[in-house]
Amino acid sequence: MQKIGVGLVGFGTIGTGVARILLGKREEIFRRTGQRIELLKICDKDITTDRGIDLPEGILTDNLSEITDNPEISIVIELIGGLEPARTFVLKFLEAGKNVVTANKALLANHGPELFDAARRRGRTIAFEASVCGGIPILSSIATSLQANRIESINAIVNGTSNFILSRMESDGADYADAVCQAQNLGYAEANPSMDVDGTDAVQKLTILAQLAFGAVASWKEIPRTGIDSVSAVDIEFAKKLGKRIRLLATASRGENGLALKVSPTLIPESAPLAKVRDAFNAVEIIGDFVGPVFYQGLGAGERPTASAVCSDVIDTAVGRTALTFGAVRMWAADRPALPLLPSSEIVGGAYLRMTVRDQPGVVAEIAGILGRHNISIASMLQAEAAEQSDSACLIILTHPAPEGALGTAVEELDCLEFNLAKTVRLAVGAPDTAV
């Protein structure tokens, strides 16, 4: 039987996991698929560091042409991350007639149209299950299992680092900085965790989900996002008193006027399935018009779950499944119908507002007046003594759904009030609605 040759570019943590599977489970993969999949070359800048894995002699190289120019290699796995040289490399692989497997969500979020067009012109495929939610097969589920449905909404926890930090703050009472240190010590956060905690990673993954599920063509930089660095232990405790939990949610919701996309720390009922997702786990809740709500949960990052997803993509490509789905879903195809995106100011949702104010008569009335002038209705309010000053109070206001534009303008006015002692903290409540 003719073997299917595979090249691996990028031999870091995930690459090591991929090599373990493809080398260690060759016979098992053959028995299950009938395909003889062989890892022939691994290319990396560093070919001297011991990765703790026994490799066949001659498999390691620092010369990319040993993969691009090798006619025996028909599938190339890109795991170097980032935008460049990853973009240039993937274009080279496609031009050389190779099919591509990648876990690079930043690459797809920034250059998806160019790369997918190049693949279609060459009659090649790009498989990318591992780019969103690690080991959860969410992309293939949307592309195949749910294809009889019109997807109405997606609510997802797609960043394990942020979820771990919020979980530690919730269970241990840790403040934000201490929870970040815990995540770094356990290897869940990078030395510079900014892309995780500021929502960049989540919004790039949301861009891919929205393109697949709705045909939405969006620049991730234009999608409204708020990171978890605005959340304090005080907010975690107030959420508990309200019977809610705070999670960083990536949301997409279909409405009559378009698609609402957003990433934000969000208060959700403690009984909701997403509220029970803790530590470094990811989860995705999808609502289809016929199937109703479906829920997926699993580890979203790390060597083993991500390597598992990458190898599944390799197998799907080898047996021909990727070619079928790649042609059917038409990611970033110019002629694919796309939902228009709602401007961020028109996205409707509830809000959590935390204000530190001077404890004096008339404060609540003036706040209510500002909100009322912007047609923002108060759903509930809590008051507690503020820790900062004995003559101050902490006000927690939950609003009924209102347009983001009105909420933003109202908060700007609240922050200018003479009795307001600190910048208002604003978080989302529930998934945003799209009806304006």
C-alpha positions as CSV (number, residue, x, y, z in Angstrom):
1,M,0.0,0.0,0.0
2,Q,1.3,3.4,-0.9
3,K,2.2,5.4,2.2
4,I,1.0,9.0,2.8
5,G,4.0,11.1,3.8
6,V,3.7,13.9,6.4
7,G,6.0,16.8,7.2
8,L,5.9,18.7,10.5
9,V,7.1,22.3,10.7
10,G,7.5,23.5,14.3
11,F,8.8,21.1,17.0
12,G,7.7,22.8,20.2
13,T,5.3,21.5,22.8
14,I,2.5,20.8,20.4
15,G,4.8,19.5,17.7
16,T,6.3,17.0,20.1
17,G,2.9,15.7,21.0
18,V,2.0,15.3,17.3
19,A,5.2,13.4,16.7
20,R,4.5,11.1,19.7
21,I,1.1,10.2,18.1
22,L,2.1,9.8,14.5
23,L,5.3,7.8,15.4
24,G,3.9,5.9,18.3
25,K,0.5,5.0,16.9
26,R,1.3,4.2,13.3
27,E,-0.1,0.6,13.4
28,E,-3.2,1.6,15.4
29,I,-3.9,4.4,12.9
30,F,-3.4,1.9,10.0
31,R,-5.8,-0.6,11.6
32,R,-8.5,2.1,12.0
33,T,-8.2,3.9,8.7
34,G,-6.5,1.5,6.3
35,Q,-4.0,4.3,5.5
36,R,-0.2,4.0,6.1
37,I,0.5,7.5,7.4
38,E,4.2,8.2,7.9
39,L,5.9,11.2,9.5
40,L,8.9,11.6,7.2
41,K,10.4,15.0,8.2
42,I,10.4,17.4,11.1
43,C,11.7,20.9,10.5
44,D,12.6,23.4,13.2
45,K,15.2,26.1,13.8
46,D,16.4,24.2,16.9
47,I,17.3,20.5,16.1
48,T,19.6,20.0,19.0
49,T,17.4,20.3,22.1
50,D,16.2,17.0,23.5
51,R,12.4,16.9,23.4
52,G,12.3,13.6,25.3
53,I,11.2,11.5,22.3
54,D,13.1,8.9,20.3
55,L,13.1,9.9,16.6
56,P,14.1,7.9,13.6
57,E,17.6,8.9,12.3
58,G,17.6,11.7,9.7
59,I,14.0,12.9,10.4
60,L,15.0,16.2,11.9
61,T,16.1,19.1,9.7
62,D,16.4,22.8,9.8
63,N,16.0,23.1,6.0
64,L,12.4,23.8,4.9
65,S,13.1,22.7,1.3
66,E,13.4,19.1,2.6
67,I,9.7,19.2,3.1
68,T,8.5,21.6,0.3
69,D,10.6,19.8,-2.3
70,N,9.9,16.2,-1.1
71,P,7.4,14.5,-3.5
72,E,6.7,11.8,-0.9
73,I,5.2,14.4,1.5
74,S,1.6,15.3,0.6
75,I,0.5,16.7,4.0
76,V,2.4,19.4,5.9
77,I,1.6,20.4,9.5
78,E,2.3,24.0,10.4
79,L,2.9,24.6,14.1
80,I,5.3,27.5,14.3
81,G,2.5,30.0,15.3
82,G,2.4,33.7,14.7
83,L,1.8,35.5,11.3
84,E,5.3,35.4,9.7
85,P,6.9,33.3,8.5
86,A,3.9,31.1,9.0
87,R,1.9,32.8,6.2
88,T,4.8,32.6,3.8
89,F,5.4,28.9,4.6
90,V,1.8,27.9,4.2
91,L,1.6,29.6,0.8
92,K,4.8,27.7,-0.2
93,F,3.3,24.4,0.9
94,L,0.2,25.0,-1.1
95,E,2.2,26.1,-4.1
96,A,4.2,22.9,-3.8
97,G,0.9,20.9,-4.0
98,K,0.8,20.0,-0.3
99,N,-2.3,19.8,1.8
100,V,-2.0,21.8,5.1
101,V,-2.9,21.2,8.7
102,T,-2.6,24.1,11.1
103,A,-3.4,25.0,14.7
104,N,-2.6,28.7,14.1
105,K,-5.8,30.7,14.9
106,A,-3.9,34.1,14.5
107,L,-2.8,33.1,11.0
108,L,-6.4,32.2,9.9
109,A,-8.0,35.2,11.6
110,N,-5.6,37.6,9.8
111,H,-5.0,35.9,6.5
112,G,-7.8,33.3,6.1
113,P,-9.2,34.7,2.8
114,E,-5.7,34.7,1.1
115,L,-4.8,31.3,2.3
116,F,-8.1,29.6,1.5
117,D,-8.2,31.2,-1.9
118,A,-4.7,29.9,-2.6
119,A,-5.7,26.4,-1.5
120,R,-8.7,26.4,-3.7
121,R,-6.7,27.6,-6.7
122,R,-4.2,24.8,-6.2
123,G,-6.9,22.1,-5.5
124,R,-5.5,21.6,-2.0
125,T,-7.1,21.7,1.5
126,I,-6.4,23.4,4.8
127,A,-7.6,21.6,8.0
128,F,-7.6,23.7,11.2
129,E,-9.6,21.9,13.9
130,A,-6.9,22.5,16.5
131,S,-7.1,26.3,16.0
132,V,-10.2,26.7,18.2
133,C,-10.8,24.9,21.5
134,G,-7.9,22.4,21.3
135,G,-9.2,18.9,21.7
136,I,-12.9,19.8,21.3
137,P,-14.1,18.8,17.8
138,I,-16.2,22.0,17.5
139,L,-15.3,23.0,13.9
140,S,-16.0,19.6,12.4
141,S,-19.3,19.5,14.4
142,I,-20.4,22.8,12.9
143,A,-19.2,21.8,9.4
144,T,-20.8,18.3,9.3
145,S,-22.9,17.2,12.3
146,L,-24.9,20.5,12.4
147,Q,-25.1,21.3,8.7
148,A,-28.9,20.6,8.6
149,N,-29.4,23.4,11.0
150,R,-29.4,27.2,10.7
151,I,-27.2,28.2,13.7
152,E,-28.9,30.9,15.7
153,S,-26.2,31.6,18.3
154,I,-22.8,30.6,19.7
155,N,-21.8,31.2,23.3
156,A,-18.3,29.9,24.1
157,I,-15.4,29.8,26.6
158,V,-12.5,29.6,24.2
159,N,-9.5,30.7,26.3
160,G,-8.4,28.3,29.0
161,T,-5.9,30.8,30.5
162,S,-8.6,33.4,31.3
163,N,-11.0,30.7,32.5
164,F,-8.4,29.4,34.9
165,I,-7.7,32.8,36.3
166,L,-11.4,33.6,36.8
167,S,-11.9,30.1,38.4
168,R,-9.0,30.8,40.9
169,M,-10.5,34.2,41.8
170,E,-13.8,32.5,42.3
171,S,-12.8,29.5,44.4
172,D,-9.8,30.9,46.3
173,G,-10.7,34.5,46.7
174,A,-7.5,35.4,45.0
175,D,-7.1,38.8,43.4
176,Y,-6.4,39.1,39.7
177,A,-2.6,39.5,39.9
178,D,-2.2,36.5,42.2
179,A,-4.5,34.3,40.0
180,V,-2.3,35.3,36.9
181,C,0.8,34.2,38.9
182,Q,-0.8,30.9,39.6
183,A,-1.6,30.4,36.0
184,Q,1.9,31.2,35.0
185,N,3.4,28.9,37.6
186,L,1.3,26.0,36.4
187,G,2.1,26.6,32.7
188,Y,-1.4,27.8,31.8
189,A,-0.2,31.4,31.0
190,E,2.8,32.7,29.2
191,A,5.3,35.1,30.8
192,N,3.4,37.8,28.9
193,P,-0.2,36.7,29.1
194,S,-1.6,39.8,27.4
195,M,-3.2,38.1,24.4
196,D,-5.1,35.8,26.7
197,V,-6.3,38.2,29.3
198,D,-7.1,41.1,27.0
199,G,-9.4,39.0,24.9
200,T,-7.3,38.9,21.7
201,D,-7.0,35.1,21.6
202,A,-10.7,34.7,22.2
203,V,-11.7,37.2,19.5
204,Q,-9.5,35.6,16.9
205,K,-11.1,32.2,17.6
206,L,-14.5,33.9,17.4
207,T,-13.6,35.2,14.0
208,I,-13.0,31.6,12.8
209,L,-16.2,30.3,14.4
210,A,-18.3,33.1,12.9
211,Q,-16.9,32.6,9.4
212,L,-17.7,28.8,9.6
213,A,-21.1,29.1,11.2
214,F,-22.5,32.3,9.6
215,G,-20.2,33.1,6.7
216,A,-19.3,36.3,8.6
217,V,-16.4,38.2,7.1
218,A,-15.0,40.2,10.0
219,S,-11.6,41.6,11.0
220,W,-11.0,40.4,14.6
221,K,-9.7,43.9,15.4
222,E,-13.2,45.4,14.7
223,I,-15.0,43.0,17.0
224,P,-15.8,44.6,20.4
225,R,-13.8,42.9,23.1
226,T,-13.1,43.5,26.8
227,G,-10.5,41.4,28.7
228,I,-10.6,39.9,32.2
229,D,-8.0,42.4,33.5
230,S,-11.0,44.7,34.3
231,V,-12.4,42.1,36.7
232,S,-11.6,42.3,40.4
233,A,-12.2,40.0,43.4
234,V,-15.0,42.5,44.4
235,D,-16.8,41.8,41.1
236,I,-16.5,38.0,41.6
237,E,-18.0,38.3,45.1
238,F,-20.9,40.5,44.0
239,A,-21.6,38.1,41.1
240,K,-21.9,35.3,43.7
241,K,-24.4,37.4,45.7
242,L,-26.4,37.8,42.6
243,G,-26.4,34.0,41.9
244,K,-24.1,34.4,39.0
245,R,-20.6,33.6,37.8
246,I,-18.2,35.6,35.6
247,R,-16.8,33.9,32.5
248,L,-15.0,35.4,29.5
249,L,-17.5,34.6,26.7
250,A,-17.1,34.8,23.0
251,T,-20.6,35.3,21.6
252,A,-22.2,35.3,18.2
253,S,-25.9,35.9,17.8
254,R,-28.1,36.0,14.7
255,G,-30.8,38.7,14.5
256,E,-33.1,40.3,11.9
257,N,-30.6,43.1,11.2
258,G,-27.4,41.1,11.2
259,L,-24.9,39.2,13.4
260,A,-23.7,40.4,16.8
261,L,-20.1,39.4,17.7
262,K,-18.6,40.2,21.0
263,V,-16.0,39.1,23.6
264,S,-16.5,40.2,27.2
265,P,-16.4,39.1,30.8
266,T,-20.0,38.1,31.3
267,L,-22.2,37.4,34.3
268,I,-24.2,34.2,33.7
269,P,-26.5,32.3,36.1
270,E,-24.6,29.9,38.3
271,S,-27.0,27.1,37.1
272,A,-26.0,27.6,33.4
273,P,-23.7,24.9,31.9
274,L,-21.1,27.5,30.9
275,A,-20.9,28.7,34.6
276,K,-19.8,25.2,35.7
277,V,-16.8,25.2,33.2
278,R,-13.7,25.7,35.4
279,D,-10.0,25.9,35.2
280,A,-8.3,25.5,31.8
281,F,-11.4,23.9,30.2
282,N,-13.2,25.3,27.2
283,A,-16.8,24.9,26.3
284,V,-19.1,25.9,23.4
285,E,-22.9,26.1,23.4
286,I,-24.6,26.2,20.0
287,I,-28.3,26.8,19.3
288,G,-29.5,25.4,16.0
289,D,-33.0,26.1,14.6
290,F,-33.9,22.4,14.6
291,V,-31.6,20.7,17.1
292,G,-31.9,23.3,19.8
293,P,-29.0,23.8,22.3
294,V,-26.0,21.5,22.1
295,F,-23.0,21.7,24.4
296,Y,-19.4,20.7,24.0
297,Q,-16.7,20.8,26.7
298,G,-13.1,19.7,27.0
299,L,-9.5,20.8,27.5
300,G,-8.8,23.7,25.2
301,A,-5.1,23.9,25.2
302,G,-1.9,22.0,26.0
303,E,0.2,19.4,24.3
304,R,-2.1,16.4,24.4
305,P,-5.6,17.8,23.4
306,T,-4.2,20.1,20.7
307,A,-1.9,17.3,19.3
308,S,-5.0,15.0,19.3
309,A,-6.9,17.5,17.2
310,V,-4.0,18.1,14.8
311,C,-3.5,14.4,14.2
312,S,-7.3,13.9,13.6
313,D,-7.0,16.6,10.9
314,V,-4.0,14.7,9.4
315,I,-6.0,11.5,9.3
316,D,-9.1,13.2,7.9
317,T,-6.9,14.7,5.2
318,A,-5.3,11.3,4.4
319,V,-8.6,9.5,4.1
320,G,-10.3,12.2,2.0
321,R,-12.8,13.6,4.6
322,T,-11.1,17.1,4.6
323,A,-11.5,17.4,0.9
324,L,-15.2,16.9,1.2
325,T,-15.8,19.3,4.0
326,F,-13.3,21.9,2.6
327,G,-15.3,22.1,-0.5
328,A,-18.6,22.1,1.2
329,V,-18.1,24.8,3.9
330,R,-16.3,27.2,1.5
331,M,-14.6,29.2,4.2
332,W,-13.8,32.8,3.1
333,A,-15.1,32.0,-0.4
334,A,-16.0,35.3,-2.3
335,D,-19.3,33.9,-3.5
336,R,-20.4,32.5,-0.1
337,P,-23.5,34.4,1.3
338,A,-22.5,36.3,4.5
339,L,-24.5,37.8,7.3
340,P,-23.9,41.5,7.7
341,L,-22.3,42.5,11.0
342,L,-24.1,44.8,13.4
343,P,-22.1,47.9,14.5
344,S,-20.9,47.4,18.0
345,S,-23.1,50.4,19.1
346,E,-26.2,48.5,18.1
347,I,-25.5,45.2,19.9
348,V,-28.0,44.9,22.7
349,G,-27.4,43.3,26.1
350,G,-27.7,43.7,29.8
351,A,-24.9,45.3,31.8
352,Y,-23.3,45.1,35.2
353,L,-22.1,48.5,36.5
354,R,-20.0,48.8,39.6
355,M,-19.6,52.4,40.9
356,T,-17.7,53.7,44.0
357,V,-19.6,56.9,45.0
358,R,-19.7,59.3,47.9
359,D,-22.3,58.3,50.4
360,Q,-24.7,61.2,50.2
361,P,-28.4,61.9,49.4
362,G,-29.5,62.1,45.8
363,V,-26.8,59.8,44.4
364,V,-29.1,57.0,43.3
365,A,-31.7,59.4,41.9
366,E,-29.1,61.2,39.7
367,I,-27.6,57.9,38.4
368,A,-31.1,56.6,37.6
369,G,-31.9,59.8,35.8
370,I,-28.8,59.5,33.6
371,L,-29.6,55.9,32.7
372,G,-33.3,56.8,32.1
373,R,-32.4,59.6,29.7
374,H,-30.6,56.9,27.6
375,N,-33.6,54.5,27.9
376,I,-31.6,52.2,30.1
377,S,-33.8,50.4,32.6
378,I,-32.5,49.2,36.0
379,A,-33.2,45.6,36.7
380,S,-31.7,45.4,40.2
381,M,-29.3,47.3,42.5
382,L,-27.1,46.4,45.5
383,Q,-25.3,48.7,47.8
384,A,-22.4,48.0,50.2
385,E,-19.9,50.0,52.1
386,A,-16.8,50.6,49.9
387,A,-13.5,49.4,51.3
388,E,-11.6,52.5,50.1
389,Q,-13.3,55.1,52.3
390,S,-15.7,55.1,55.2
391,D,-17.9,57.8,53.7
392,S,-18.2,56.0,50.3
393,A,-20.5,53.3,49.0
394,C,-20.2,50.7,46.3
395,L,-23.2,50.5,44.0
396,I,-23.9,47.5,41.8
397,I,-26.5,48.0,39.1
398,L,-27.8,45.4,36.7
399,T,-29.6,46.8,33.7
400,H,-32.1,45.4,31.4
401,P,-30.9,44.9,27.8
402,A,-29.9,48.1,26.1
403,P,-27.8,49.1,23.0
404,E,-24.0,49.2,23.6
405,G,-23.9,52.7,22.2
406,A,-26.4,54.0,24.8
407,L,-24.6,52.1,27.6
408,G,-21.2,53.5,26.7
409,T,-22.5,57.1,26.5
410,A,-24.3,56.7,29.8
411,V,-21.2,55.3,31.6
412,E,-19.1,58.3,30.2
413,E,-21.6,60.6,31.9
414,L,-21.6,58.6,35.1
415,D,-17.8,58.9,35.3
416,C,-18.0,62.7,35.1
417,L,-20.3,63.0,38.2
418,E,-18.8,64.9,41.1
419,F,-19.7,62.2,43.6
420,N,-18.3,59.3,41.5
421,L,-14.9,58.4,43.1
422,A,-13.6,55.9,40.6
423,K,-14.1,54.8,37.0
424,T,-17.2,52.7,36.5
425,V,-16.6,49.0,36.0
426,R,-18.8,47.7,33.2
427,L,-19.3,44.0,32.4
428,A,-21.8,42.1,30.2
429,V,-24.8,40.2,31.6
430,G,-26.0,37.2,29.7
431,A,-25.4,36.7,26.0
432,P,-26.0,39.9,23.9
433,D,-29.3,40.1,22.1
434,T,-29.4,41.4,18.5
435,A,-32.9,42.9,18.3
436,V,-32.5,46.7,18.3
